[in-house]
Each structure stands twice: as C-alpha cells, then as structure tokens.
C-alpha cells in the first residue's frame, strides 16, 4: 500500500498579496437599488378624488356597479357616499375596478 499524502500549499504561498481596497461606505454602485415598498400613488389618487368630490363608479367582482363619491379610505376599504341610497363601506378586496363616472362614454362604451 502506498502512503499518499495530500499536498496543500499554504494560503500565502498561493495568493500574492494585493493592494488593500479602500474602505467601502454606502451601496455598491454597480447594483441597482431595490424599488420602494410603496409609491404612494394609490394614496394620491384617493385623496385627489375625495377633494374634488368626483363621481365614481365602483365595479365589484360579481359585476355589481355602485355609484357615488369617495368620502373616506384606508388600507382595506373605502366609504362610498351615495345620493338617495345608504352610504357604503366597501372592502377593497371585493372591488374589481374603479373609474370616474361618465368616463365609459369617452372610452367607447361599457363592456
């Protein structure tokens, strides 16, 4: 049986000393920064509609259309104020889409 000994050179023997790198402060310039968690675009949209009392049409997932003005909103729901009908608190998760009331004729009609 042959005694085989593994030969590993020491680390300083393999790698030549390189010039020290300057201290690094801040993100690496070659990496793209991560996008922000929130853009606040939704907040801007709701506040604008609330301030101008824009008539809105809210289409729910089941196809029901609700019309009124947005009086209040938060992360999970909106309050729709309606004329001649009770005001509604609508969860955002059941909303299919929202548009300004009267825009369907400018876009070529409804579905």
Buried (B, 14 or more C-beta within 10 A) or exposed (E): EEEEEEEEEEEEEEEEEEEEEEEEEEEEEEEEEEEEEEEEEEEEEBEEBBEEEEBBBBBBEEEEEBEBBBEEBEEEBBBBBEEEEEEBEBEEEEBEEBEEBEEEEEEEEEE
